[in-house]
Amino acid sequence: MIQIDMEMKAFVSAWKHCDYISTYMARMISQTRSDSVRHSNLFSSAFNELLEVAFRTRHADGELACKVSRHGATDRIELTFTCVPEERQFYGEAVAQAAGSGARERYLNSVSGDIAPSREVVLLELAVDYGATLRVEEVDGDAIKLVVDLPLEGLQN
């Protein structure tokens, strides 16, 4: 449906880029949904969280690629960005945690303050609150691709 590519150096130069990109993409893809305002708000919130994940890597090398496609009620976000091997390992483990049977409990513990918040909370939130399915793919070089399927059209209020 839509794709935005930009140099990581430009992306990480300002936190506001996360909001600008997520808002723009949400408005573009939500026009044909049954409740376009609701869909845009949900999509923008979820996508902004993902962009902030990439922003926090603070790597100025390479490119950021944001691609959104759709299949029925599900929007797919493919976010490709540069990160070091330790971060790639972290994202692989965090995505596995988000898909695991204890994801809801881990998420609730993270947000309730019972355990120290971790970087994985964003991915847990997407899985628990948005019903997202996530996977991580390695890309050539020093990049990964986070693939997030968001079934927002069927999400209950």
C-alpha positions as protocol buffer text, in pm:
chain_id: "A"
residue {
  index: 1
  type: MET
  ca { x: 0 y: 0 z: 0 }
}
residue {
  index: 2
  type: ILE
  ca { x: 264 y: 252 z: 107 }
}
residue {
  index: 3
  type: GLN
  ca { x: 634 y: 264 z: 185 }
}
residue {
  index: 4
  type: ILE
  ca { x: 864 y: 529 z: 329 }
}
residue {
  index: 5
  type: ASP
  ca { x: 1243 y: 497 z: 325 }
}
residue {
  index: 6
  type: MET
  ca { x: 1483 y: 739 z: 486 }
}
residue {
  index: 7
  type: GLU
  ca { x: 1842 y: 747 z: 601 }
}
residue {
  index: 8
  type: MET
  ca { x: 1881 y: 640 z: 965 }
}
residue {
  index: 9
  type: LYS
  ca { x: 2094 y: 949 z: 1023 }
}
residue {
  index: 10
  type: ALA
  ca { x: 1799 y: 1173 z: 935 }
}
residue {
  index: 11
  type: PHE
  ca { x: 1551 y: 956 z: 1125 }
}
residue {
  index: 12
  type: VAL
  ca { x: 1744 y: 950 z: 1455 }
}
residue {
  index: 13
  type: SER
  ca { x: 1818 y: 1324 z: 1434 }
}
residue {
  index: 14
  type: ALA
  ca { x: 1478 y: 1409 z: 1588 }
}
residue {
  index: 15
  type: TRP
  ca { x: 1234 y: 1215 z: 1809 }
}
residue {
  index: 16
  type: LYS
  ca { x: 939 y: 1386 z: 1637 }
}
residue {
  index: 17
  type: HIS
  ca { x: 1004 y: 1184 z: 1319 }
}
residue {
  index: 18
  type: CYS
  ca { x: 838 y: 886 z: 1490 }
}
residue {
  index: 19
  type: ASP
  ca { x: 515 y: 1082 z: 1532 }
}
residue {
  index: 20
  type: TYR
  ca { x: 526 y: 1242 z: 1187 }
}
residue {
  index: 21
  type: ILE
  ca { x: 575 y: 913 z: 1006 }
}
residue {
  index: 22
  type: SER
  ca { x: 319 y: 718 z: 1210 }
}
residue {
  index: 23
  type: THR
  ca { x: 54 y: 990 z: 1175 }
}
residue {
  index: 24
  type: TYR
  ca { x: 106 y: 1023 z: 800 }
}
residue {
  index: 25
  type: MET
  ca { x: 99 y: 647 z: 737 }
}
residue {
  index: 26
  type: ALA
  ca { x: -208 y: 602 z: 959 }
}
residue {
  index: 27
  type: ARG
  ca { x: -405 y: 869 z: 774 }
}
residue {
  index: 28
  type: MET
  ca { x: -313 y: 724 z: 436 }
}
residue {
  index: 29
  type: ILE
  ca { x: -407 y: 363 z: 512 }
}
residue {
  index: 30
  type: SER
  ca { x: -716 y: 426 z: 726 }
}
residue {
  index: 31
  type: GLN
  ca { x: -932 y: 605 z: 472 }
}
residue {
  index: 32
  type: THR
  ca { x: -1109 y: 290 z: 354 }
}
residue {
  index: 33
  type: ARG
  ca { x: -1172 y: 136 z: 697 }
}
residue {
  index: 34
  type: SER
  ca { x: -1524 y: 125 z: 845 }
}
residue {
  index: 35
  type: ASP
  ca { x: -1429 y: 370 z: 1122 }
}
residue {
  index: 36
  type: SER
  ca { x: -1138 y: 556 z: 968 }
}
residue {
  index: 37
  type: VAL
  ca { x: -1075 y: 787 z: 1265 }
}
residue {
  index: 38
  type: ARG
  ca { x: -1063 y: 500 z: 1515 }
}
residue {
  index: 39
  type: HIS
  ca { x: -846 y: 292 z: 1285 }
}
residue {
  index: 40
  type: SER
  ca { x: -609 y: 583 z: 1224 }
}
residue {
  index: 41
  type: ASN
  ca { x: -571 y: 647 z: 1597 }
}
residue {
  index: 42
  type: LEU
  ca { x: -503 y: 281 z: 1678 }
}
residue {
  index: 43
  type: PHE
  ca { x: -266 y: 232 z: 1386 }
}
residue {
  index: 44
  type: SER
  ca { x: -78 y: 554 z: 1458 }
}
residue {
  index: 45
  type: SER
  ca { x: -28 y: 455 z: 1823 }
}
residue {
  index: 46
  type: ALA
  ca { x: 96 y: 106 z: 1740 }
}
residue {
  index: 47
  type: PHE
  ca { x: 319 y: 222 z: 1456 }
}
residue {
  index: 48
  type: ASN
  ca { x: 464 y: 506 z: 1663 }
}
residue {
  index: 49
  type: GLU
  ca { x: 571 y: 252 z: 1927 }
}
residue {
  index: 50
  type: LEU
  ca { x: 750 y: 46 z: 1662 }
}
residue {
  index: 51
  type: LEU
  ca { x: 924 y: 350 z: 1522 }
}
residue {
  index: 52
  type: GLU
  ca { x: 1040 y: 441 z: 1871 }
}
residue {
  index: 53
  type: VAL
  ca { x: 1193 y: 92 z: 1900 }
}
residue {
  index: 54
  type: ALA
  ca { x: 1400 y: 166 z: 1589 }
}
residue {
  index: 55
  type: PHE
  ca { x: 1477 y: 519 z: 1708 }
}
residue {
  index: 56
  type: ARG
  ca { x: 1620 y: 391 z: 2037 }
}
residue {
  index: 57
  type: THR
  ca { x: 1890 y: 196 z: 1854 }
}
residue {
  index: 58
  type: ARG
  ca { x: 2046 y: 538 z: 1780 }
}
residue {
  index: 59
  type: HIS
  ca { x: 2239 y: 396 z: 1484 }
}
residue {
  index: 60
  type: ALA
  ca { x: 2306 y: 658 z: 1220 }
}
residue {
  index: 61
  type: ASP
  ca { x: 2421 y: 412 z: 954 }
}
residue {
  index: 62
  type: GLY
  ca { x: 2199 y: 251 z: 696 }
}
residue {
  index: 63
  type: GLU
  ca { x: 1836 y: 314 z: 613 }
}
residue {
  index: 64
  type: LEU
  ca { x: 1499 y: 290 z: 778 }
}
residue {
  index: 65
  type: ALA
  ca { x: 1233 y: 128 z: 562 }
}
residue {
  index: 66
  type: CYS
  ca { x: 867 y: 139 z: 663 }
}
residue {
  index: 67
  type: LYS
  ca { x: 629 y: -64 z: 448 }
}
residue {
  index: 68
  type: VAL
  ca { x: 257 y: -114 z: 512 }
}
residue {
  index: 69
  type: SER
  ca { x: 43 y: -366 z: 329 }
}
residue {
  index: 70
  type: ARG
  ca { x: -302 y: -509 z: 391 }
}
residue {
  index: 71
  type: HIS
  ca { x: -477 y: -843 z: 376 }
}
residue {
  index: 72
  type: GLY
  ca { x: -844 y: -823 z: 471 }
}
residue {
  index: 73
  type: ALA
  ca { x: -882 y: -692 z: 827 }
}
residue {
  index: 74
  type: THR
  ca { x: -508 y: -709 z: 894 }
}
residue {
  index: 75
  type: ASP
  ca { x: -251 y: -439 z: 829 }
}
residue {
  index: 76
  type: ARG
  ca { x: 111 y: -555 z: 804 }
}
residue {
  index: 77
  type: ILE
  ca { x: 396 y: -327 z: 906 }
}
residue {
  index: 78
  type: GLU
  ca { x: 746 y: -419 z: 792 }
}
residue {
  index: 79
  type: LEU
  ca { x: 1003 y: -206 z: 967 }
}
residue {
  index: 80
  type: THR
  ca { x: 1363 y: -256 z: 857 }
}
residue {
  index: 81
  type: PHE
  ca { x: 1645 y: -85 z: 1043 }
}
residue {
  index: 82
  type: THR
  ca { x: 2012 y: -116 z: 1134 }
}
residue {
  index: 83
  type: CYS
  ca { x: 2115 y: -267 z: 1468 }
}
residue {
  index: 84
  type: VAL
  ca { x: 2411 y: -443 z: 1626 }
}
residue {
  index: 85
  type: PRO
  ca { x: 2421 y: -823 z: 1678 }
}
residue {
  index: 86
  type: GLU
  ca { x: 2324 y: -795 z: 2048 }
}
residue {
  index: 87
  type: GLU
  ca { x: 2013 y: -597 z: 1954 }
}
residue {
  index: 88
  type: ARG
  ca { x: 1921 y: -849 z: 1685 }
}
residue {
  index: 89
  type: GLN
  ca { x: 1942 y: -1122 z: 1949 }
}
residue {
  index: 90
  type: PHE
  ca { x: 1734 y: -913 z: 2190 }
}
residue {
  index: 91
  type: TYR
  ca { x: 1460 y: -856 z: 1931 }
}
residue {
  index: 92
  type: GLY
  ca { x: 1450 y: -1225 z: 1844 }
}
residue {
  index: 93
  type: GLU
  ca { x: 1404 y: -1314 z: 2210 }
}
residue {
  index: 94
  type: ALA
  ca { x: 1152 y: -1034 z: 2272 }
}
residue {
  index: 95
  type: VAL
  ca { x: 939 y: -1140 z: 1975 }
}
residue {
  index: 96
  type: ALA
  ca { x: 946 y: -1500 z: 2100 }
}
residue {
  index: 97
  type: GLN
  ca { x: 833 y: -1376 z: 2445 }
}
residue {
  index: 98
  type: ALA
  ca { x: 550 y: -1176 z: 2287 }
}
residue {
  index: 99
  type: ALA
  ca { x: 428 y: -1487 z: 2105 }
}
residue {
  index: 100
  type: GLY
  ca { x: 461 y: -1709 z: 2412 }
}
residue {
  index: 101
  type: SER
  ca { x: 188 y: -1826 z: 2647 }
}
residue {
  index: 102
  type: GLY
  ca { x: 309 y: -1596 z: 2927 }
}
residue {
  index: 103
  type: ALA
  ca { x: 299 y: -1277 z: 2720 }
}
residue {
  index: 104
  type: ARG
  ca { x: -9 y: -1133 z: 2891 }
}
residue {
  index: 105
  type: GLU
  ca { x: 129 y: -1193 z: 3241 }
}
residue {
  index: 106
  type: ARG
  ca { x: 470 y: -1049 z: 3148 }
}
residue {
  index: 107
  type: TYR
  ca { x: 304 y: -743 z: 3001 }
}
residue {
  index: 108
  type: LEU
  ca { x: 77 y: -684 z: 3300 }
}
residue {
  index: 109
  type: ASN
  ca { x: 371 y: -724 z: 3539 }
}
residue {
  index: 110
  type: SER
  ca { x: 574 y: -475 z: 3336 }
}
residue {
  index: 111
  type: VAL
  ca { x: 308 y: -207 z: 3331 }
}
residue {
  index: 112
  type: SER
  ca { x: 195 y: -259 z: 3690 }
}
residue {
  index: 113
  type: GLY
  ca { x: 544 y: -202 z: 3824 }
}
residue {
  index: 114
  type: ASP
  ca { x: 573 y: -545 z: 3986 }
}
residue {
  index: 115
  type: ILE
  ca { x: 891 y: -599 z: 3791 }
}
residue {
  index: 116
  type: ALA
  ca { x: 1126 y: -348 z: 3637 }
}
residue {
  index: 117
  type: PRO
  ca { x: 1005 y: -228 z: 3294 }
}
residue {
  index: 118
  type: SER
  ca { x: 1202 y: -367 z: 3004 }
}
residue {
  index: 119
  type: ARG
  ca { x: 1253 y: -280 z: 2638 }
}
residue {
  index: 120
  type: GLU
  ca { x: 1034 y: -571 z: 2539 }
}
residue {
  index: 121
  type: VAL
  ca { x: 722 y: -407 z: 2684 }
}
residue {
  index: 122
  type: VAL
  ca { x: 643 y: -234 z: 2351 }
}
residue {
  index: 123
  type: LEU
  ca { x: 635 y: -566 z: 2167 }
}
residue {
  index: 124
  type: LEU
  ca { x: 434 y: -726 z: 2448 }
}
residue {
  index: 125
  type: GLU
  ca { x: 187 y: -438 z: 2430 }
}
residue {
  index: 126
  type: LEU
  ca { x: 136 y: -488 z: 2058 }
}
residue {
  index: 127
  type: ALA
  ca { x: 71 y: -860 z: 2109 }
}
residue {
  index: 128
  type: VAL
  ca { x: -155 y: -824 z: 2413 }
}
residue {
  index: 129
  type: ASP
  ca { x: -345 y: -499 z: 2358 }
}
residue {
  index: 130
  type: TYR
  ca { x: -355 y: -490 z: 1978 }
}
residue {
  index: 131
  type: GLY
  ca { x: -374 y: -864 z: 1905 }
}
residue {
  index: 132
  type: ALA
  ca { x: -65 y: -836 z: 1686 }
}
residue {
  index: 133
  type: THR
  ca { x: 147 y: -1122 z: 1567 }
}
residue {
  index: 134
  type: LEU
  ca { x: 516 y: -1043 z: 1538 }
}
residue {
  index: 135
  type: ARG
  ca { x: 822 y: -1191 z: 1383 }
}
residue {
  index: 136
  type: VAL
  ca { x: 1176 y: -1077 z: 1324 }
}
residue {
  index: 137
  type: GLU
  ca { x: 1372 y: -1145 z: 1007 }
}
residue {
  index: 138
  type: GLU
  ca { x: 1742 y: -1094 z: 946 }
}
residue {
  index: 139
  type: VAL
  ca { x: 1826 y: -875 z: 651 }
}
residue {
  index: 140
  type: ASP
  ca { x: 2153 y: -844 z: 461 }
}
residue {
  index: 141
  type: GLY
  ca { x: 2419 y: -655 z: 651 }
}
residue {
  index: 142
  type: ASP
  ca { x: 2351 y: -517 z: 996 }
}
residue {
  index: 143
  type: ALA
  ca { x: 1975 y: -481 z: 971 }
}
residue {
  index: 144
  type: ILE
  ca { x: 1664 y: -660 z: 1091 }
}
residue {
  index: 145
  type: LYS
  ca { x: 1306 y: -650 z: 977 }
}
residue {
  index: 146
  type: LEU
  ca { x: 1026 y: -645 z: 1235 }
}
residue {
  index: 147
  type: VAL
  ca { x: 707 y: -776 z: 1078 }
}
residue {
  index: 148
  type: VAL
  ca { x: 391 y: -692 z: 1269 }
}
residue {
  index: 149
  type: ASP
  ca { x: 42 y: -802 z: 1166 }
}
residue {
  index: 150
  type: LEU
  ca { x: -223 y: -578 z: 1324 }
}
residue {
  index: 151
  type: PRO
  ca { x: -586 y: -696 z: 1304 }
}
residue {
  index: 152
  type: LEU
  ca { x: -720 y: -351 z: 1398 }
}
residue {
  index: 153
  type: GLU
  ca { x: -1039 y: -365 z: 1191 }
}
residue {
  index: 154
  type: GLY
  ca { x: -1169 y: -653 z: 1402 }
}
residue {
  index: 155
  type: LEU
  ca { x: -1028 y: -527 z: 1734 }
}
residue {
  index: 156
  type: GLN
  ca { x: -1293 y: -477 z: 1999 }
}
residue {
  index: 157
  type: ASN
  ca { x: -1322 y: -145 z: 2182 }
}
